[in-house]
Amino acid sequence: MSTLAQLFAVCLPRPLQGFALICVILGLTAGRCLADDPIQIGMSAAFTGASKNLGIELYRGAMAYFEHANQSGGVNGRPIVIRPYDDGYNPIPAIRNTIELIDNDNVFLLFSYVGTPTVTRVLPILKVYRDKFIYLFFPFTGAQPHREPPYKQYVYNLRASYSEETEGLVNHFVKIGRKRIGILYQADAYGRSGWDGTRRALAKHALRIVGEATYPRGLDFASTLKPQVDILRQTNPDAIVSIGAYAACAAFIRDARDAGWEVPIANISFVGSESMLDLLLHHTETTGKDYTTNLITSQVVPSYTDTSLPAAREYRQLIDKYNPKPPPALGEPGYVSPRYSFVSFEGYLNTKLLIQILNRWGLPSKRRVFQKPLPG
């Protein structure tokens, strides 16, 4: 494994914007649910395509705790049902899915969407539907648009921002004397968000990005990233920060190591570290070459291997007990889930917090109609 080991920066997010405010919001949205109905929750994520592991594992972690909650009586006696839709990590399907969830499925709230390019395109929809009091809880993205006006009032975050993650990585590299930092990033809103976080973090040390290269969203492991390796290598960096998804990032690592370039390469949590390592380890079986040295990954949740943590113990127990599967009729044949992962652990944590919020509020027994949106 990595000689630098994982940079386990547990970037715990800042507190949610007041539990009381969440309760007010849930009090307004609760008017859409009838007392004896299941609580419908909507999720749009990548269940197919090059980033399918992220959507599937986030869903599996969520389902482990939803199953536990339903077996324990649900929320005030009402079961919770999650309605998943596949967007393939693409904005247009995410938009269609969101409209379907709101208009036709009449969901109570939106939950655990995956990815910056999808979430950023959905934000205007939340604003358009503000009279219906639709909110998105705990998206799997650390981008900025839903953390600041005009959209932050519609989204509640559990995970840290990409700015916080990239600052942790930059500070680590600077501390060990690696100050010439290059960046590889996905050519979309996600990549630019990480690029901006890296740039800002370097500026705090009076440094700048020494080289950069991009790749298009959706590349798989079979794709070549040799041109990106060549571009970055020519700038002579002593560390790389990579802002991407697991398949493309694994392909970049493979091509860098095959070219004899052993520079430390850091990835942020969205990459899906287990999925990335799985691709590299399988490639090692073919070539006999080690592709896991000098790899660093930041994480925004504690380690699921640390069983001294009650949440880690419960997560593992529930995954083992319920063995949640990918969404029925979604996903791709032949997909094999890791037993545990940081992504599914985050899905579990998202759901555990959501259930606590719903239980503490207490849903009303009668439908209420609100004519006035929240201020702001």
Wavefront OBJ file of the C-alpha trace (Angstrom):
o trace
v 0.000 0.000 0.000
v 0.994 3.685 0.005
v 4.383 4.575 1.500
v 2.929 7.917 2.461
v -0.204 6.098 3.678
v -3.641 7.621 3.419
v -3.890 11.224 4.458
v -6.823 10.594 6.751
v -7.968 14.160 7.120
v -11.262 13.729 8.917
v -12.604 17.057 7.758
v -15.649 17.117 9.934
v -18.010 19.719 8.504
v -19.084 22.845 10.245
v -22.339 22.454 12.182
v -25.547 22.475 10.214
v -27.190 25.854 10.167
v -29.101 25.345 13.355
v -31.196 22.342 14.328
v -34.068 24.678 15.055
v -34.037 25.906 11.450
v -34.106 22.336 10.173
v -37.091 21.657 12.412
v -38.867 24.710 10.997
v -38.220 23.478 7.469
v -39.434 19.979 8.257
v -42.478 21.463 9.910
v -43.318 23.173 6.635
v -42.515 20.252 4.366
v -44.300 17.774 6.581
v -47.623 19.089 5.360
v -47.234 17.019 2.201
v -47.422 13.673 4.038
v -50.444 11.809 5.292
v -50.213 10.093 8.657
v -50.524 6.496 7.407
v -48.442 6.920 4.245
v -44.814 5.856 3.897
v -42.377 8.748 3.971
v -41.138 9.008 0.380
v -37.557 10.241 -0.099
v -36.077 10.921 -3.535
v -32.519 10.184 -4.702
v -30.912 10.796 -8.088
v -27.419 9.343 -8.506
v -25.094 7.469 -10.848
v -26.138 3.821 -10.825
v -24.697 3.212 -14.300
v -21.670 4.502 -16.160
v -18.078 5.146 -15.140
v -19.054 6.498 -11.695
v -21.695 3.903 -10.811
v -19.783 2.662 -7.755
v -20.377 5.997 -6.031
v -24.152 6.016 -6.418
v -24.535 2.318 -5.665
v -22.404 2.344 -2.526
v -23.949 5.546 -1.163
v -27.374 3.958 -1.694
v -26.307 0.689 -0.035
v -25.036 2.488 3.059
v -28.245 4.498 3.247
v -30.401 1.403 2.831
v -28.604 -0.401 5.668
v -29.802 2.268 8.091
v -33.226 2.744 6.454
v -33.815 -0.999 6.905
v -32.754 -0.727 10.528
v -35.034 2.258 11.087
v -38.025 0.552 9.465
v -37.458 -2.619 11.470
v -37.453 -0.404 14.580
v -40.795 1.211 13.773
v -39.865 3.801 11.165
v -40.459 7.457 11.975
v -43.314 7.700 14.461
v -44.717 4.466 13.128
v -44.339 5.362 9.456
v -41.963 3.444 7.166
v -39.419 5.281 5.038
v -39.202 4.478 1.322
v -36.356 5.743 -0.838
v -37.132 6.223 -4.529
v -33.860 5.997 -6.488
v -33.386 7.233 -10.046
v -30.322 6.779 -12.242
v -28.755 9.873 -13.778
v -25.457 8.295 -14.864
v -23.635 11.271 -13.280
v -25.045 13.552 -15.999
v -26.934 16.817 -15.449
v -29.880 16.454 -17.854
v -31.122 13.125 -16.432
v -30.649 14.546 -12.919
v -32.908 17.467 -13.812
v -35.578 15.154 -15.267
v -35.373 12.850 -12.262
v -35.803 15.725 -9.839
v -38.884 17.049 -11.597
v -40.336 13.530 -11.669
v -39.673 13.059 -7.955
v -41.304 16.354 -7.041
v -44.245 16.472 -9.470
v -45.239 12.825 -9.798
v -43.744 10.976 -6.836
v -44.597 13.757 -4.386
v -41.500 13.050 -2.321
v -41.104 14.503 1.147
v -37.504 15.593 0.523
v -34.490 14.920 -1.709
v -31.540 13.030 -0.330
v -27.921 12.039 -1.059
v -27.637 13.196 -4.663
v -24.221 12.367 -6.130
v -21.893 14.802 -7.839
v -21.227 18.453 -8.490
v -22.255 18.578 -12.188
v -25.647 17.104 -11.299
v -26.325 18.934 -8.039
v -25.381 22.355 -9.409
v -27.898 21.951 -12.232
v -30.627 20.849 -9.837
v -30.247 23.873 -7.547
v -32.327 26.241 -9.730
v -35.136 23.657 -9.673
v -35.218 23.798 -5.881
v -35.586 27.548 -6.132
v -38.342 27.275 -8.728
v -40.203 24.829 -6.454
v -39.640 26.902 -3.324
v -43.407 27.181 -2.740
v -43.466 23.388 -2.322
v -40.704 23.573 0.295
v -38.468 20.973 -1.327
v -35.031 20.610 0.268
v -31.983 18.521 -0.530
v -30.295 16.844 2.413
v -26.667 15.709 2.452
v -25.572 15.632 -1.208
v -22.378 13.738 -2.002
v -20.432 16.771 -3.176
v -18.185 19.335 -1.534
v -18.745 22.077 -4.111
v -19.505 25.673 -3.165
v -22.715 26.692 -5.023
v -25.085 25.002 -2.552
v -23.101 26.345 0.410
v -23.623 30.011 -0.414
v -26.377 32.331 -1.684
v -28.708 32.067 -3.481
v -29.050 28.289 -2.989
v -27.732 27.448 0.463
v -31.192 27.849 2.016
v -32.401 24.820 0.020
v -29.554 22.424 0.849
v -28.196 20.956 4.089
v -24.706 19.508 4.098
v -23.061 16.886 6.235
v -19.823 16.408 4.296
v -16.938 18.883 4.249
v -16.327 21.182 1.297
v -13.754 20.610 -1.417
v -12.065 23.787 -0.228
v -11.527 22.169 3.165
v -10.304 18.907 1.641
v -7.879 20.488 -0.816
v -6.549 22.796 1.888
v -5.815 19.729 4.027
v -3.909 18.117 1.162
v -1.971 21.274 0.301
v -1.047 21.889 3.936
v 0.202 18.303 4.188
v 2.405 18.636 1.118
v 3.804 21.999 2.149
v 4.560 20.667 5.628
v 6.713 17.867 4.193
v 8.482 20.249 1.805
v 6.589 19.511 -1.407
v 5.650 22.972 -2.604
v 5.559 22.552 -6.389
v 2.034 21.237 -6.773
v 0.358 20.389 -10.050
v -3.292 19.480 -10.531
v -5.310 17.095 -12.676
v -9.018 17.830 -12.708
v -12.245 16.798 -14.382
v -13.328 19.425 -16.889
v -16.613 20.430 -15.273
v -18.010 22.181 -12.202
v -16.637 19.502 -9.884
v -13.117 19.778 -11.226
v -13.129 23.564 -11.203
v -14.370 23.595 -7.633
v -11.407 21.455 -6.571
v -9.062 23.511 -8.740
v -10.232 26.690 -7.018
v -9.832 25.159 -3.569
v -6.291 24.060 -4.408
v -5.419 27.476 -5.810
v -6.740 29.270 -2.746
v -4.946 26.903 -0.372
v -1.640 27.405 -2.167
v -2.099 31.179 -2.122
v -2.158 31.075 1.686
v 1.422 29.796 1.481
v 2.355 32.373 -1.212
v 2.453 29.526 -3.746
v 0.664 28.788 -7.006
v -0.304 25.781 -9.120
v 2.761 24.951 -11.225
v 0.947 22.910 -13.856
v -2.527 21.711 -14.717
v -4.257 19.234 -17.003
v -7.882 18.252 -17.489
v -9.891 15.289 -18.720
v -13.563 15.007 -19.830
v -16.139 13.598 -17.412
v -17.033 9.960 -17.956
v -13.660 8.453 -18.905
v -13.266 4.805 -17.957
v -10.172 2.912 -16.846
v -9.457 1.739 -20.402
v -8.952 5.359 -21.483
v -5.444 6.748 -21.861
v -4.328 9.729 -19.793
v -0.758 9.708 -21.121
v -1.159 13.219 -22.621
v -2.144 14.554 -19.187
v 0.825 12.762 -17.611
v 3.165 14.351 -20.164
v 1.709 17.845 -19.676
v 2.071 17.727 -15.904
v 5.472 16.037 -15.882
v 6.925 18.818 -18.024
v 6.108 21.354 -15.273
v 8.287 19.437 -12.778
v 5.863 19.232 -9.839
v 6.842 17.376 -6.678
v 3.205 16.466 -5.908
v -0.092 16.167 -7.782
v -3.592 16.911 -6.494
v -6.181 15.027 -8.519
v -9.839 16.093 -8.645
v -11.760 13.375 -10.405
v -13.716 10.126 -10.323
v -12.157 6.753 -9.594
v -11.867 5.295 -13.107
v -10.111 8.267 -14.690
v -7.932 8.883 -11.632
v -6.864 5.232 -11.622
v -6.035 5.492 -15.333
v -3.903 8.584 -14.638
v -2.029 6.789 -11.835
v -1.494 3.743 -14.077
v -0.124 5.837 -16.930
v 2.093 7.915 -14.630
v 3.643 4.827 -13.045
v 4.028 3.058 -16.394
v 5.980 6.134 -17.549
v 8.295 5.765 -14.547
v 6.907 8.833 -12.778
v 6.656 8.119 -9.061
v 5.456 11.567 -7.920
v 3.037 11.501 -4.943
v -0.562 11.712 -6.189
v -3.355 12.857 -3.881
v -7.086 12.377 -4.430
v -10.019 13.853 -2.555
v -12.791 11.771 -1.020
v -15.214 11.938 -3.958
v -12.851 9.735 -5.957
v -14.118 6.566 -4.274
v -10.819 5.245 -2.919
v -11.786 1.557 -2.682
v -13.039 1.520 -6.271
v -9.876 3.248 -7.479
v -7.602 0.849 -5.592
v -9.581 -2.134 -6.846
v -8.907 -1.121 -10.447
v -5.201 -0.613 -9.742
v -4.818 -3.896 -7.863
v -6.516 -5.829 -10.652
v -4.176 -4.170 -13.148
v -1.239 -5.235 -10.974
v -2.337 -8.837 -11.482
v -1.854 -8.314 -15.221
v 1.426 -6.380 -15.193
v 3.062 -7.389 -11.918
v 3.750 -3.706 -11.218
v 2.845 -1.899 -7.972
v 0.514 1.032 -8.628
v -0.353 1.834 -5.004
v 2.848 3.496 -3.777
v 2.832 7.233 -3.062
v -0.952 7.519 -3.164
v -2.829 9.763 -0.750
v -6.576 10.112 -0.263
v -8.346 12.594 1.977
v -11.560 11.460 3.648
v -14.448 13.378 5.200
v -15.742 10.573 7.401
v -13.896 8.582 10.070
v -12.426 5.222 9.124
v -14.918 2.374 9.043
v -12.054 0.156 10.233
v -11.905 2.011 13.567
v -14.254 -0.155 15.599
v -13.609 1.942 18.712
v -16.166 4.316 17.163
v -19.794 3.326 17.909
v -20.918 4.524 14.471
v -18.291 2.410 12.705
v -19.317 -0.658 14.700
v -23.012 -0.128 13.982
v -22.368 0.534 10.284
v -20.480 -2.731 9.911
v -23.131 -4.644 11.848
v -25.972 -3.276 9.713
v -24.149 -3.872 6.430
v -23.531 -7.462 7.498
v -27.089 -7.952 8.746
v -29.023 -6.512 5.803
v -26.460 -6.903 2.990
v -28.199 -4.155 0.967
v -28.241 -4.571 -2.799
v -28.115 -1.985 -5.604
v -31.497 -0.466 -6.482
v -33.827 -2.929 -8.204
v -33.844 -2.535 -12.005
v -30.977 -0.028 -11.814
v -27.251 -0.564 -12.075
v -25.286 -2.795 -14.418
v -24.921 -6.612 -14.514
v -21.804 -8.015 -12.936
v -21.239 -5.240 -10.425
v -19.727 -6.506 -7.153
v -19.880 -4.311 -4.059
v -17.057 -4.057 -1.563
v -18.139 -5.318 1.833
v -17.437 -1.930 3.432
v -16.322 1.395 1.984
v -15.971 5.065 2.854
v -18.797 5.860 0.417
v -21.305 3.437 1.926
v -20.232 4.554 5.405
v -21.104 8.110 4.395
v -24.494 6.920 3.113
v -25.103 5.282 6.490
v -24.102 8.472 8.360
v -26.325 10.615 6.129
v -29.301 8.392 6.874
v -28.649 8.083 10.593
v -28.663 11.875 10.933
v -31.742 12.260 8.737
v -33.708 9.736 10.803
v -32.690 11.516 14.006
v -33.962 14.814 12.589
v -37.280 13.296 11.486
v -37.813 11.490 14.791
v -37.046 14.526 16.922
v -39.369 16.738 14.940
v -42.363 14.401 14.918
v -44.409 14.472 11.733
v -47.949 15.910 11.929
v -50.959 13.662 11.488
v -52.848 15.881 9.081
v -51.975 17.464 5.787
v -51.313 21.175 6.041
v -51.093 23.654 3.203
v -48.670 26.562 3.293
v -49.118 29.422 0.926
v -45.947 31.309 1.777
v -42.351 30.181 1.047
v -39.515 30.502 3.506
v -37.902 33.969 3.558
v -34.647 34.500 1.724
l 1 2 3 4 5 6 7 8 9 10 11 12 13 14 15 16 17 18 19 20 21 22 23 24 25 26 27 28 29 30 31 32 33 34 35 36 37 38 39 40 41 42 43 44 45 46 47 48 49 50 51 52 53 54 55 56 57 58 59 60 61 62 63 64 65 66 67 68 69 70 71 72 73 74 75 76 77 78 79 80 81 82 83 84 85 86 87 88 89 90 91 92 93 94 95 96 97 98 99 100 101 102 103 104 105 106 107 108 109 110 111 112 113 114 115 116 117 118 119 120 121 122 123 124 125 126 127 128 129 130 131 132 133 134 135 136 137 138 139 140 141 142 143 144 145 146 147 148 149 150 151 152 153 154 155 156 157 158 159 160 161 162 163 164 165 166 167 168 169 170 171 172 173 174 175 176 177 178 179 180 181 182 183 184 185 186 187 188 189 190 191 192 193 194 195 196 197 198 199 200 201 202 203 204 205 206 207 208 209 210 211 212 213 214 215 216 217 218 219 220 221 222 223 224 225 226 227 228 229 230 231 232 233 234 235 236 237 238 239 240 241 242 243 244 245 246 247 248 249 250 251 252 253 254 255 256 257 258 259 260 261 262 263 264 265 266 267 268 269 270 271 272 273 274 275 276 277 278 279 280 281 282 283 284 285 286 287 288 289 290 291 292 293 294 295 296 297 298 299 300 301 302 303 304 305 306 307 308 309 310 311 312 313 314 315 316 317 318 319 320 321 322 323 324 325 326 327 328 329 330 331 332 333 334 335 336 337 338 339 340 341 342 343 344 345 346 347 348 349 350 351 352 353 354 355 356 357 358 359 360 361 362 363 364 365 366 367 368 369 370 371 372 373 374 375 376
